[in-house]
Amino acid sequence: MLEKIIEIMQDVCEIEDEITPESRFAEDFGISSLEMFKLMTEIEDEFDVTISTRKLQKIRTVGDLMDELSK
């Protein structure tokens, strides 16, 4: 799962830095709200899930996203 998330992040947000479960979207990579929306759209399509806006607001790290996708 982590590898696929990394692949999508690199493609959508053009991130070249190391991505770990502890990586923070805004603080570590400067991902804007628009980029986050695009990223979550790709994640939802890839993993065939829907992440509510309420849950999305709580996702700060790659690990948070992985936890949400595991539910």
Predicted model as a PDB file, atoms N, CA, C, CB and O in Angstrom, pLDDT in the B-factor column:
MODEL        1                                                                  
ATOM      1  N   MET A   1       0.817  -1.192   0.000  1.00 96.00           N  
ATOM      2  CA  MET A   1       0.000   0.000   0.000  1.00 96.00           C  
ATOM      3  C   MET A   1       0.864   1.261   0.000  1.00 96.00           C  
ATOM      4  CB  MET A   1      -0.931  -0.004   1.201  1.00 96.00           C  
ATOM      5  O   MET A   1       0.603   2.196  -0.757  1.00 96.00           O  
ATOM      6  N   LEU A   2       1.887   1.283   0.845  1.00 97.00           N  
ATOM      7  CA  LEU A   2       2.760   2.455   0.929  1.00 97.00           C  
ATOM      8  C   LEU A   2       3.410   2.747  -0.415  1.00 97.00           C  
ATOM      9  CB  LEU A   2       3.837   2.247   1.999  1.00 97.00           C  
ATOM     10  O   LEU A   2       3.509   3.905  -0.824  1.00 97.00           O  
ATOM     11  N   GLU A   3       3.853   1.701  -1.102  1.00 97.00           N  
ATOM     12  CA  GLU A   3       4.523   1.897  -2.387  1.00 97.00           C  
ATOM     13  C   GLU A   3       3.588   2.558  -3.400  1.00 97.00           C  
ATOM     14  CB  GLU A   3       5.030   0.556  -2.935  1.00 97.00           C  
ATOM     15  O   GLU A   3       4.011   3.433  -4.156  1.00 97.00           O  
ATOM     16  N   LYS A   4       2.319   2.143  -3.417  1.00 97.00           N  
ATOM     17  CA  LYS A   4       1.352   2.706  -4.362  1.00 97.00           C  
ATOM     18  C   LYS A   4       1.047   4.161  -4.005  1.00 97.00           C  
ATOM     19  CB  LYS A   4       0.049   1.871  -4.372  1.00 97.00           C  
ATOM     20  O   LYS A   4       0.928   5.005  -4.893  1.00 97.00           O  
ATOM     21  N   ILE A   5       0.919   4.457  -2.706  1.00 97.00           N  
ATOM     22  CA  ILE A   5       0.681   5.840  -2.274  1.00 97.00           C  
ATOM     23  C   ILE A   5       1.854   6.719  -2.696  1.00 97.00           C  
ATOM     24  CB  ILE A   5       0.473   5.912  -0.733  1.00 97.00           C  
ATOM     25  O   ILE A   5       1.657   7.824  -3.202  1.00 97.00           O  
ATOM     26  N   ILE A   6       3.069   6.228  -2.487  1.00 97.00           N  
ATOM     27  CA  ILE A   6       4.268   6.979  -2.878  1.00 97.00           C  
ATOM     28  C   ILE A   6       4.254   7.247  -4.382  1.00 97.00           C  
ATOM     29  CB  ILE A   6       5.553   6.206  -2.482  1.00 97.00           C  
ATOM     30  O   ILE A   6       4.525   8.364  -4.824  1.00 97.00           O  
ATOM     31  N   GLU A   7       3.939   6.227  -5.152  1.00 97.00           N  
ATOM     32  CA  GLU A   7       3.892   6.370  -6.615  1.00 97.00           C  
ATOM     33  C   GLU A   7       2.884   7.445  -7.026  1.00 97.00           C  
ATOM     34  CB  GLU A   7       3.527   5.022  -7.277  1.00 97.00           C  
ATOM     35  O   GLU A   7       3.176   8.272  -7.891  1.00 97.00           O  
ATOM     36  N   ILE A   8       1.711   7.435  -6.413  1.00 97.00           N  
ATOM     37  CA  ILE A   8       0.679   8.419  -6.744  1.00 97.00           C  
ATOM     38  C   ILE A   8       1.131   9.817  -6.317  1.00 97.00           C  
ATOM     39  CB  ILE A   8      -0.665   8.054  -6.062  1.00 97.00           C  
ATOM     40  O   ILE A   8       0.956  10.777  -7.067  1.00 97.00           O  
ATOM     41  N   MET A   9       1.711   9.940  -5.119  1.00 97.00           N  
ATOM     42  CA  MET A   9       2.189  11.243  -4.640  1.00 97.00           C  
ATOM     43  C   MET A   9       3.262  11.805  -5.569  1.00 97.00           C  
ATOM     44  CB  MET A   9       2.744  11.121  -3.209  1.00 97.00           C  
ATOM     45  O   MET A   9       3.257  12.997  -5.878  1.00 97.00           O  
ATOM     46  N   GLN A  10       4.172  10.955  -6.010  1.00 96.00           N  
ATOM     47  CA  GLN A  10       5.232  11.413  -6.904  1.00 96.00           C  
ATOM     48  C   GLN A  10       4.654  11.865  -8.241  1.00 96.00           C  
ATOM     49  CB  GLN A  10       6.269  10.302  -7.122  1.00 96.00           C  
ATOM     50  O   GLN A  10       5.132  12.833  -8.832  1.00 96.00           O  
ATOM     51  N   ASP A  11       3.636  11.170  -8.712  1.00 95.00           N  
ATOM     52  CA  ASP A  11       3.026  11.500  -9.995  1.00 95.00           C  
ATOM     53  C   ASP A  11       2.171  12.764  -9.902  1.00 95.00           C  
ATOM     54  CB  ASP A  11       2.180  10.331 -10.489  1.00 95.00           C  
ATOM     55  O   ASP A  11       2.323  13.675 -10.715  1.00 95.00           O  
ATOM     56  N   VAL A  12       1.276  12.824  -8.920  1.00 94.00           N  
ATOM     57  CA  VAL A  12       0.327  13.932  -8.808  1.00 94.00           C  
ATOM     58  C   VAL A  12       0.990  15.207  -8.292  1.00 94.00           C  
ATOM     59  CB  VAL A  12      -0.822  13.543  -7.889  1.00 94.00           C  
ATOM     60  O   VAL A  12       0.733  16.297  -8.804  1.00 94.00           O  
ATOM     61  N   CYS A  13       1.835  15.068  -7.288  1.00 93.00           N  
ATOM     62  CA  CYS A  13       2.403  16.251  -6.617  1.00 93.00           C  
ATOM     63  C   CYS A  13       3.857  16.513  -6.988  1.00 93.00           C  
ATOM     64  CB  CYS A  13       2.297  16.090  -5.120  1.00 93.00           C  
ATOM     65  O   CYS A  13       4.463  17.469  -6.504  1.00 93.00           O  
ATOM     66  N   GLU A  14       4.415  15.666  -7.847  1.00 93.00           N  
ATOM     67  CA  GLU A  14       5.801  15.810  -8.301  1.00 93.00           C  
ATOM     68  C   GLU A  14       6.782  15.897  -7.130  1.00 93.00           C  
ATOM     69  CB  GLU A  14       5.937  17.050  -9.181  1.00 93.00           C  
ATOM     70  O   GLU A  14       7.665  16.755  -7.105  1.00 93.00           O  
ATOM     71  N   ILE A  15       6.611  15.000  -6.169  1.00 94.00           N  
ATOM     72  CA  ILE A  15       7.479  14.955  -4.992  1.00 94.00           C  
ATOM     73  C   ILE A  15       8.678  14.065  -5.290  1.00 94.00           C  
ATOM     74  CB  ILE A  15       6.704  14.437  -3.744  1.00 94.00           C  
ATOM     75  O   ILE A  15       8.528  12.935  -5.755  1.00 94.00           O  
ATOM     76  N   GLU A  16       9.852  14.581  -5.019  1.00 92.00           N  
ATOM     77  CA  GLU A  16      11.068  13.815  -5.232  1.00 92.00           C  
ATOM     78  C   GLU A  16      11.747  13.452  -3.910  1.00 92.00           C  
ATOM     79  CB  GLU A  16      12.027  14.597  -6.113  1.00 92.00           C  
ATOM     80  O   GLU A  16      12.663  12.629  -3.890  1.00 92.00           O  
ATOM     81  N   ASP A  17      11.301  14.064  -2.800  1.00 94.00           N  
ATOM     82  CA  ASP A  17      11.867  13.764  -1.484  1.00 94.00           C  
ATOM     83  C   ASP A  17      11.445  12.372  -1.038  1.00 94.00           C  
ATOM     84  CB  ASP A  17      11.427  14.817  -0.446  1.00 94.00           C  
ATOM     85  O   ASP A  17      10.516  11.782  -1.590  1.00 94.00           O  
ATOM     86  N   GLU A  18      12.145  11.856  -0.026  1.00 96.00           N  
ATOM     87  CA  GLU A  18      11.775  10.564   0.549  1.00 96.00           C  
ATOM     88  C   GLU A  18      10.403  10.683   1.209  1.00 96.00           C  
ATOM     89  CB  GLU A  18      12.842  10.083   1.578  1.00 96.00           C  
ATOM     90  O   GLU A  18      10.117  11.652   1.913  1.00 96.00           O  
ATOM     91  N   ILE A  19       9.567   9.683   0.968  1.00 97.00           N  
ATOM     92  CA  ILE A  19       8.222   9.652   1.545  1.00 97.00           C  
ATOM     93  C   ILE A  19       8.134   8.467   2.493  1.00 97.00           C  
ATOM     94  CB  ILE A  19       7.123   9.562   0.433  1.00 97.00           C  
ATOM     95  O   ILE A  19       8.394   7.327   2.108  1.00 97.00           O  
ATOM     96  N   THR A  20       7.762   8.751   3.744  1.00 98.00           N  
ATOM     97  CA  THR A  20       7.628   7.711   4.767  1.00 98.00           C  
ATOM     98  C   THR A  20       6.241   7.838   5.402  1.00 98.00           C  
ATOM     99  CB  THR A  20       8.763   7.830   5.855  1.00 98.00           C  
ATOM    100  O   THR A  20       5.552   8.832   5.170  1.00 98.00           O  
ATOM    101  N   PRO A  21       5.817   6.852   6.199  1.00 98.00           N  
ATOM    102  CA  PRO A  21       4.530   6.984   6.888  1.00 98.00           C  
ATOM    103  C   PRO A  21       4.457   8.217   7.794  1.00 98.00           C  
ATOM    104  CB  PRO A  21       4.264   5.741   7.710  1.00 98.00           C  
ATOM    105  O   PRO A  21       3.367   8.729   8.051  1.00 98.00           O  
ATOM    106  N   GLU A  22       5.589   8.690   8.272  1.00 98.00           N  
ATOM    107  CA  GLU A  22       5.614   9.862   9.147  1.00 98.00           C  
ATOM    108  C   GLU A  22       5.587  11.183   8.375  1.00 98.00           C  
ATOM    109  CB  GLU A  22       6.845   9.816  10.025  1.00 98.00           C  
ATOM    110  O   GLU A  22       5.417  12.245   8.975  1.00 98.00           O  
ATOM    111  N   SER A  23       5.751  11.129   7.065  1.00 98.00           N  
ATOM    112  CA  SER A  23       5.770  12.339   6.235  1.00 98.00           C  
ATOM    113  C   SER A  23       4.447  13.075   6.331  1.00 98.00           C  
ATOM    114  CB  SER A  23       6.072  11.989   4.772  1.00 98.00           C  
ATOM    115  O   SER A  23       3.376  12.475   6.251  1.00 98.00           O  
ATOM    116  N   ARG A  24       4.540  14.391   6.505  1.00 98.00           N  
ATOM    117  CA  ARG A  24       3.354  15.246   6.611  1.00 98.00           C  
ATOM    118  C   ARG A  24       3.132  15.930   5.263  1.00 98.00           C  
ATOM    119  CB  ARG A  24       3.513  16.305   7.761  1.00 98.00           C  
ATOM    120  O   ARG A  24       4.059  16.484   4.672  1.00 98.00           O  
ATOM    121  N   PHE A  25       1.898  15.881   4.795  1.00 97.00           N  
ATOM    122  CA  PHE A  25       1.577  16.410   3.468  1.00 97.00           C  
ATOM    123  C   PHE A  25       1.911  17.895   3.343  1.00 97.00           C  
ATOM    124  CB  PHE A  25       0.105  16.189   3.162  1.00 97.00           C  
ATOM    125  O   PHE A  25       2.659  18.286   2.446  1.00 97.00           O  
ATOM    126  N   ALA A  26       1.370  18.717   4.222  1.00 95.00           N  
ATOM    127  CA  ALA A  26       1.558  20.169   4.115  1.00 95.00           C  
ATOM    128  C   ALA A  26       2.934  20.604   4.598  1.00 95.00           C  
ATOM    129  CB  ALA A  26       0.485  20.897   4.912  1.00 95.00           C  
ATOM    130  O   ALA A  26       3.641  21.328   3.896  1.00 95.00           O  
ATOM    131  N   GLU A  27       3.313  20.168   5.786  1.00 96.00           N  
ATOM    132  CA  GLU A  27       4.545  20.649   6.405  1.00 96.00           C  
ATOM    133  C   GLU A  27       5.807  20.157   5.696  1.00 96.00           C  
ATOM    134  CB  GLU A  27       4.584  20.225   7.846  1.00 96.00           C  
ATOM    135  O   GLU A  27       6.755  20.921   5.515  1.00 96.00           O  
ATOM    136  N   ASP A  28       5.823  18.889   5.296  1.00 97.00           N  
ATOM    137  CA  ASP A  28       7.041  18.325   4.689  1.00 97.00           C  
ATOM    138  C   ASP A  28       7.124  18.551   3.182  1.00 97.00           C  
ATOM    139  CB  ASP A  28       7.112  16.842   4.970  1.00 97.00           C  
ATOM    140  O   ASP A  28       8.216  18.706   2.636  1.00 97.00           O  
ATOM    141  N   PHE A  29       5.978  18.571   2.513  1.00 96.00           N  
ATOM    142  CA  PHE A  29       5.990  18.659   1.052  1.00 96.00           C  
ATOM    143  C   PHE A  29       5.327  19.909   0.503  1.00 96.00           C  
ATOM    144  CB  PHE A  29       5.317  17.464   0.476  1.00 96.00           C  
ATOM    145  O   PHE A  29       5.380  20.152  -0.702  1.00 96.00           O  
ATOM    146  N   GLY A  30       4.705  20.708   1.359  1.00 95.00           N  
ATOM    147  CA  GLY A  30       4.055  21.924   0.900  1.00 95.00           C  
ATOM    148  C   GLY A  30       2.871  21.681  -0.013  1.00 95.00           C  
ATOM    149  O   GLY A  30       2.583  22.493  -0.893  1.00 95.00           O  
ATOM    150  N   ILE A  31       2.184  20.573   0.189  1.00 95.00           N  
ATOM    151  CA  ILE A  31       1.042  20.240  -0.658  1.00 95.00           C  
ATOM    152  C   ILE A  31      -0.109  21.194  -0.345  1.00 95.00           C  
ATOM    153  CB  ILE A  31       0.605  18.757  -0.449  1.00 95.00           C  
ATOM    154  O   ILE A  31      -0.537  21.315   0.803  1.00 95.00           O  
ATOM    155  N   SER A  32      -0.595  21.861  -1.369  1.00 92.00           N  
ATOM    156  CA  SER A  32      -1.709  22.801  -1.221  1.00 92.00           C  
ATOM    157  C   SER A  32      -3.026  22.035  -1.114  1.00 92.00           C  
ATOM    158  CB  SER A  32      -1.755  23.794  -2.414  1.00 92.00           C  
ATOM    159  O   SER A  32      -3.077  20.827  -1.342  1.00 92.00           O  
ATOM    160  N   SER A  33      -4.073  22.748  -0.770  1.00 89.00           N  
ATOM    161  CA  SER A  33      -5.385  22.102  -0.658  1.00 89.00           C  
ATOM    162  C   SER A  33      -5.842  21.571  -2.016  1.00 89.00           C  
ATOM    163  CB  SER A  33      -6.429  23.090  -0.093  1.00 89.00           C  
ATOM    164  O   SER A  33      -6.483  20.522  -2.081  1.00 89.00           O  
ATOM    165  N   LEU A  34      -5.527  22.272  -3.089  1.00 91.00           N  
ATOM    166  CA  LEU A  34      -5.888  21.802  -4.427  1.00 91.00           C  
ATOM    167  C   LEU A  34      -5.130  20.522  -4.779  1.00 91.00           C  
ATOM    168  CB  LEU A  34      -5.602  22.891  -5.474  1.00 91.00           C  
ATOM    169  O   LEU A  34      -5.711  19.574  -5.305  1.00 91.00           O  
ATOM    170  N   GLU A  35      -3.830  20.504  -4.484  1.00 93.00           N  
ATOM    171  CA  GLU A  35      -3.044  19.287  -4.738  1.00 93.00           C  
ATOM    172  C   GLU A  35      -3.545  18.131  -3.885  1.00 93.00           C  
ATOM    173  CB  GLU A  35      -1.550  19.538  -4.459  1.00 93.00           C  
ATOM    174  O   GLU A  35      -3.591  16.990  -4.344  1.00 93.00           O  
ATOM    175  N   MET A  36      -3.920  18.427  -2.643  1.00 93.00           N  
ATOM    176  CA  MET A  36      -4.438  17.382  -1.751  1.00 93.00           C  
ATOM    177  C   MET A  36      -5.729  16.814  -2.318  1.00 93.00           C  
ATOM    178  CB  MET A  36      -4.674  17.937  -0.324  1.00 93.00           C  
ATOM    179  O   MET A  36      -5.952  15.604  -2.261  1.00 93.00           O  
ATOM    180  N   PHE A  37      -6.587  17.678  -2.867  1.00 92.00           N  
ATOM    181  CA  PHE A  37      -7.824  17.214  -3.487  1.00 92.00           C  
ATOM    182  C   PHE A  37      -7.520  16.288  -4.669  1.00 92.00           C  
ATOM    183  CB  PHE A  37      -8.677  18.413  -3.950  1.00 92.00           C  
ATOM    184  O   PHE A  37      -8.115  15.218  -4.796  1.00 92.00           O  
ATOM    185  N   LYS A  38      -6.597  16.704  -5.523  1.00 94.00           N  
ATOM    186  CA  LYS A  38      -6.208  15.876  -6.667  1.00 94.00           C  
ATOM    187  C   LYS A  38      -5.618  14.544  -6.203  1.00 94.00           C  
ATOM    188  CB  LYS A  38      -5.194  16.623  -7.551  1.00 94.00           C  
ATOM    189  O   LYS A  38      -5.925  13.487  -6.754  1.00 94.00           O  
ATOM    190  N   LEU A  39      -4.772  14.617  -5.187  1.00 96.00           N  
ATOM    191  CA  LEU A  39      -4.143  13.413  -4.643  1.00 96.00           C  
ATOM    192  C   LEU A  39      -5.195  12.451  -4.103  1.00 96.00           C  
ATOM    193  CB  LEU A  39      -3.142  13.780  -3.536  1.00 96.00           C  
ATOM    194  O   LEU A  39      -5.151  11.255  -4.389  1.00 96.00           O  
ATOM    195  N   MET A  40      -6.141  12.971  -3.321  1.00 95.00           N  
ATOM    196  CA  MET A  40      -7.171  12.115  -2.735  1.00 95.00           C  
ATOM    197  C   MET A  40      -8.081  11.532  -3.804  1.00 95.00           C  
ATOM    198  CB  MET A  40      -7.997  12.897  -1.719  1.00 95.00           C  
ATOM    199  O   MET A  40      -8.556  10.406  -3.658  1.00 95.00           O  
ATOM    200  N   THR A  41      -8.333  12.275  -4.878  1.00 96.00           N  
ATOM    201  CA  THR A  41      -9.133  11.744  -5.980  1.00 96.00           C  
ATOM    202  C   THR A  41      -8.440  10.537  -6.605  1.00 96.00           C  
ATOM    203  CB  THR A  41      -9.380  12.832  -7.046  1.00 96.00           C  
ATOM    204  O   THR A  41      -9.079   9.522  -6.883  1.00 96.00           O  
ATOM    205  N   GLU A  42      -7.143  10.652  -6.821  1.00 97.00           N  
ATOM    206  CA  GLU A  42      -6.373   9.529  -7.379  1.00 97.00           C  
ATOM    207  C   GLU A  42      -6.332   8.346  -6.410  1.00 97.00           C  
ATOM    208  CB  GLU A  42      -4.940   9.978  -7.717  1.00 97.00           C  
ATOM    209  O   GLU A  42      -6.462   7.194  -6.823  1.00 97.00           O  
ATOM    210  N   ILE A  43      -6.151   8.638  -5.126  1.00 97.00           N  
ATOM    211  CA  ILE A  43      -6.110   7.579  -4.098  1.00 97.00           C  
ATOM    212  C   ILE A  43      -7.452   6.843  -4.057  1.00 97.00           C  
ATOM    213  CB  ILE A  43      -5.776   8.180  -2.691  1.00 97.00           C  
ATOM    214  O   ILE A  43      -7.494   5.613  -4.023  1.00 97.00           O  
ATOM    215  N   GLU A  44      -8.549   7.613  -4.060  1.00 97.00           N  
ATOM    216  CA  GLU A  44      -9.876   6.996  -4.025  1.00 97.00           C  
ATOM    217  C   GLU A  44     -10.092   6.104  -5.245  1.00 97.00           C  
ATOM    218  CB  GLU A  44     -10.970   8.076  -3.957  1.00 97.00           C  
ATOM    219  O   GLU A  44     -10.629   5.003  -5.121  1.00 97.00           O  
ATOM    220  N   ASP A  45      -9.681   6.570  -6.413  1.00 97.00           N  
ATOM    221  CA  ASP A  45      -9.824   5.767  -7.632  1.00 97.00           C  
ATOM    222  C   ASP A  45      -8.977   4.501  -7.559  1.00 97.00           C  
ATOM    223  CB  ASP A  45      -9.431   6.590  -8.865  1.00 97.00           C  
ATOM    224  O   ASP A  45      -9.449   3.413  -7.889  1.00 97.00           O  
ATOM    225  N   GLU A  46      -7.746   4.644  -7.134  1.00 97.00           N  
ATOM    226  CA  GLU A  46      -6.820   3.505  -7.089  1.00 97.00           C  
ATOM    227  C   GLU A  46      -7.264   2.437  -6.092  1.00 97.00           C  
ATOM    228  CB  GLU A  46      -5.421   3.985  -6.732  1.00 97.00           C  
ATOM    229  O   GLU A  46      -7.190   1.243  -6.382  1.00 97.00           O  
ATOM    230  N   PHE A  47      -7.722   2.866  -4.921  1.00 97.00           N  
ATOM    231  CA  PHE A  47      -8.067   1.918  -3.857  1.00 97.00           C  
ATOM    232  C   PHE A  47      -9.571   1.648  -3.778  1.00 97.00           C  
ATOM    233  CB  PHE A  47      -7.575   2.443  -2.519  1.00 97.00           C  
ATOM    234  O   PHE A  47     -10.023   0.921  -2.894  1.00 97.00           O  
ATOM    235  N   ASP A  48     -10.347   2.230  -4.700  1.00 96.00           N  
ATOM    236  CA  ASP A  48     -11.789   2.033  -4.768  1.00 96.00           C  
ATOM    237  C   ASP A  48     -12.461   2.303  -3.425  1.00 96.00           C  
ATOM    238  CB  ASP A  48     -12.101   0.620  -5.229  1.00 96.00           C  
ATOM    239  O   ASP A  48     -13.199   1.470  -2.899  1.00 96.00           O  
ATOM    240  N   VAL A  49     -12.184   3.492  -2.884  1.00 96.00           N  
ATOM    241  CA  VAL A  49     -12.756   3.927  -1.611  1.00 96.00           C  
ATOM    242  C   VAL A  49     -13.263   5.362  -1.759  1.00 96.00           C  
ATOM    243  CB  VAL A  49     -11.706   3.823  -0.458  1.00 96.00           C  
ATOM    244  O   VAL A  49     -12.970   6.045  -2.740  1.00 96.00           O  
ATOM    245  N   THR A  50     -14.023   5.794  -0.767  1.00 95.00           N  
ATOM    246  CA  THR A  50     -14.443   7.186  -0.680  1.00 95.00           C  
ATOM    247  C   THR A  50     -14.038   7.701   0.690  1.00 95.00           C  
ATOM    248  CB  THR A  50     -15.986   7.343  -0.917  1.00 95.00           C  
ATOM    249  O   THR A  50     -14.369   7.097   1.711  1.00 95.00           O  
ATOM    250  N   ILE A  51     -13.327   8.808   0.713  1.00 94.00           N  
ATOM    251  CA  ILE A  51     -12.897   9.418   1.972  1.00 94.00           C  
ATOM    252  C   ILE A  51     -13.713  10.692   2.159  1.00 94.00           C  
ATOM    253  CB  ILE A  51     -11.344   9.722   1.978  1.00 94.00           C  
ATOM    254  O   ILE A  51     -13.636  11.618   1.351  1.00 94.00           O  
ATOM    255  N   SER A  52     -14.494  10.725   3.235  1.00 93.00           N  
ATOM    256  CA  SER A  52     -15.345  11.889   3.482  1.00 93.00           C  
ATOM    257  C   SER A  52     -14.499  13.123   3.780  1.00 93.00           C  
ATOM    258  CB  SER A  52     -16.311  11.613   4.648  1.00 93.00           C  
ATOM    259  O   SER A  52     -13.345  13.018   4.198  1.00 93.00           O  
ATOM    260  N   THR A  53     -15.085  14.273   3.561  1.00 89.00           N  
ATOM    261  CA  THR A  53     -14.403  15.539   3.842  1.00 89.00           C  
ATOM    262  C   THR A  53     -14.000  15.618   5.308  1.00 89.00           C  
ATOM    263  CB  THR A  53     -15.302  16.733   3.475  1.00 89.00           C  
ATOM    264  O   THR A  53     -12.915  16.101   5.633  1.00 89.00           O  
ATOM    265  N   ARG A  54     -14.865  15.148   6.186  1.00 93.00           N  
ATOM    266  CA  ARG A  54     -14.580  15.168   7.622  1.00 93.00           C  
ATOM    267  C   ARG A  54     -13.327  14.333   7.938  1.00 93.00           C  
ATOM    268  CB  ARG A  54     -15.798  14.636   8.419  1.00 93.00           C  
ATOM    269  O   ARG A  54     -12.467  14.759   8.709  1.00 93.00           O  
ATOM    270  N   LYS A  55     -13.240  13.157   7.339  1.00 93.00           N  
ATOM    271  CA  LYS A  55     -12.073  12.297   7.565  1.00 93.00           C  
ATOM    272  C   LYS A  55     -10.836  12.877   6.897  1.00 93.00           C  
ATOM    273  CB  LYS A  55     -12.338  10.878   7.041  1.00 93.00           C  
ATOM    274  O   LYS A  55      -9.732  12.787   7.435  1.00 93.00           O  
ATOM    275  N   LEU A  56     -11.021  13.464   5.738  1.00 90.00           N  
ATOM    276  CA  LEU A  56      -9.900  14.048   5.008  1.00 90.00           C  
ATOM    277  C   LEU A  56      -9.227  15.143   5.819  1.00 90.00           C  
ATOM    278  CB  LEU A  56     -10.370  14.604   3.669  1.00 90.00           C  
ATOM    279  O   LEU A  56      -8.004  15.283   5.778  1.00 90.00           O  
ATOM    280  N   GLN A  57     -10.012  15.921   6.555  1.00 89.00           N  
ATOM    281  CA  GLN A  57      -9.467  17.003   7.361  1.00 89.00           C  
ATOM    282  C   GLN A  57      -8.563  16.487   8.482  1.00 89.00           C  
ATOM    283  CB  GLN A  57     -10.596  17.829   7.948  1.00 89.00           C  
ATOM    284  O   GLN A  57      -7.725  17.230   8.993  1.00 89.00           O  
ATOM    285  N   LYS A  58      -8.727  15.229   8.863  1.00 93.00           N  
ATOM    286  CA  LYS A  58      -7.922  14.644   9.941  1.00 93.00           C  
ATOM    287  C   LYS A  58      -6.652  13.965   9.428  1.00 93.00           C  
ATOM    288  CB  LYS A  58      -8.754  13.639  10.716  1.00 93.00           C  
ATOM    289  O   LYS A  58      -5.786  13.584  10.216  1.00 93.00           O  
ATOM    290  N   ILE A  59      -6.543  13.816   8.111  1.00 96.00           N  
ATOM    291  CA  ILE A  59      -5.381  13.146   7.528  1.00 96.00           C  
ATOM    292  C   ILE A  59      -4.259  14.158   7.368  1.00 96.00           C  
ATOM    293  CB  ILE A  59      -5.734  12.492   6.159  1.00 96.00           C  
ATOM    294  O   ILE A  59      -4.340  15.063   6.537  1.00 96.00           O  
ATOM    295  N   ARG A  60      -3.219  14.002   8.165  1.00 96.00           N  
ATOM    296  CA  ARG A  60      -2.077  14.921   8.143  1.00 96.00           C  
ATOM    297  C   ARG A  60      -0.803  14.259   7.608  1.00 96.00           C  
ATOM    298  CB  ARG A  60      -1.823  15.460   9.543  1.00 96.00           C  
ATOM    299  O   ARG A  60       0.062  14.919   7.033  1.00 96.00           O  
ATOM    300  N   THR A  61      -0.708  12.928   7.812  1.00 97.00           N  
ATOM    301  CA  THR A  61       0.505  12.217   7.406  1.00 97.00           C  
ATOM    302  C   THR A  61       0.150  11.079   6.449  1.00 97.00           C  
ATOM    303  CB  THR A  61       1.259  11.668   8.644  1.00 97.00           C  
ATOM    304  O   THR A  61      -1.014  10.707   6.298  1.00 97.00           O  
ATOM    305  N   VAL A  62       1.178  10.543   5.815  1.00 98.00           N  
ATOM    306  CA  VAL A  62       0.988   9.379   4.947  1.00 98.00           C  
ATOM    307  C   VAL A  62       0.458   8.215   5.782  1.00 98.00           C  
ATOM    308  CB  VAL A  62       2.321   8.988   4.234  1.00 98.00           C  
ATOM    309  O   VAL A  62      -0.377   7.444   5.310  1.00 98.00           O  
ATOM    310  N   GLY A  63       0.934   8.084   7.012  1.00 98.00           N  
ATOM    311  CA  GLY A  63       0.459   7.029   7.910  1.00 98.00           C  
ATOM    312  C   GLY A  63      -1.021   7.184   8.226  1.00 98.00           C  
ATOM    313  O   GLY A  63      -1.750   6.194   8.289  1.00 98.00           O  
ATOM    314  N   ASP A  64      -1.475   8.434   8.427  1.00 97.00           N  
ATOM    315  CA  ASP A  64      -2.912   8.675   8.662  1.00 97.00           C  
ATOM    316  C   ASP A  64      -3.709   8.177   7.460  1.00 97.00           C  
ATOM    317  CB  ASP A  64      -3.197  10.197   8.917  1.00 97.00           C  
ATOM    318  O   ASP A  64      -4.755   7.548   7.624  1.00 97.00           O  
ATOM    319  N   LEU A  65      -3.225   8.452   6.268  1.00 97.00           N  
ATOM    320  CA  LEU A  65      -3.906   8.016   5.047  1.00 97.00           C  
ATOM    321  C   LEU A  65      -3.940   6.496   4.975  1.00 97.00           C  
ATOM    322  CB  LEU A  65      -3.210   8.595   3.797  1.00 97.00           C  
ATOM    323  O   LEU A  65      -4.971   5.911   4.644  1.00 97.00           O  
ATOM    324  N   MET A  66      -2.829   5.861   5.282  1.00 97.00           N  
ATOM    325  CA  MET A  66      -2.779   4.395   5.274  1.00 97.00           C  
ATOM    326  C   MET A  66      -3.772   3.812   6.279  1.00 97.00           C  
ATOM    327  CB  MET A  66      -1.353   3.902   5.592  1.00 97.00           C  
ATOM    328  O   MET A  66      -4.452   2.831   5.981  1.00 97.00           O  
ATOM    329  N   ASP A  67      -3.857   4.407   7.456  1.00 97.00           N  
ATOM    330  CA  ASP A  67      -4.811   3.944   8.484  1.00 97.00           C  
ATOM    331  C   ASP A  67      -6.239   4.057   7.964  1.00 97.00           C  
ATOM    332  CB  ASP A  67      -4.654   4.765   9.797  1.00 97.00           C  
ATOM    333  O   ASP A  67      -7.047   3.147   8.148  1.00 97.00           O  
ATOM    334  N   GLU A  68      -6.544   5.167   7.319  1.00 95.00           N  
ATOM    335  CA  GLU A  68      -7.892   5.372   6.788  1.00 95.00           C  
ATOM    336  C   GLU A  68      -8.212   4.360   5.691  1.00 95.00           C  
ATOM    337  CB  GLU A  68      -8.040   6.797   6.246  1.00 95.00           C  
ATOM    338  O   GLU A  68      -9.329   3.846   5.628  1.00 95.00           O  
ATOM    339  N   LEU A  69      -7.250   4.075   4.837  1.00 96.00           N  
ATOM    340  CA  LEU A  69      -7.468   3.120   3.758  1.00 96.00           C  
ATOM    341  C   LEU A  69      -7.606   1.693   4.273  1.00 96.00           C  
ATOM    342  CB  LEU A  69      -6.333   3.198   2.761  1.00 96.00           C  
ATOM    343  O   LEU A  69      -8.204   0.848   3.607  1.00 96.00           O  
ATOM    344  N   SER A  70      -7.063   1.420   5.443  1.00 93.00           N  
ATOM    345  CA  SER A  70      -7.125   0.073   6.026  1.00 93.00           C  
ATOM    346  C   SER A  70      -8.468  -0.221   6.675  1.00 93.00           C  
ATOM    347  CB  SER A  70      -6.024  -0.101   7.050  1.00 93.00           C  
ATOM    348  O   SER A  70      -8.764  -1.374   6.990  1.00 93.00           O  
ATOM    349  N   LYS A  71      -9.285   0.808   6.879  1.00 88.00           N  
ATOM    350  CA  LYS A  71     -10.573   0.623   7.559  1.00 88.00           C  
ATOM    351  C   LYS A  71     -11.590  -0.028   6.647  1.00 88.00           C  
ATOM    352  CB  LYS A  71     -11.111   1.958   8.059  1.00 88.00           C  
ATOM    353  O   LYS A  71     -12.728  -0.258   7.056  1.00 88.00           O  
TER     354      LYS A  71                                                      
ENDMDL                                                                          
END                                                                             
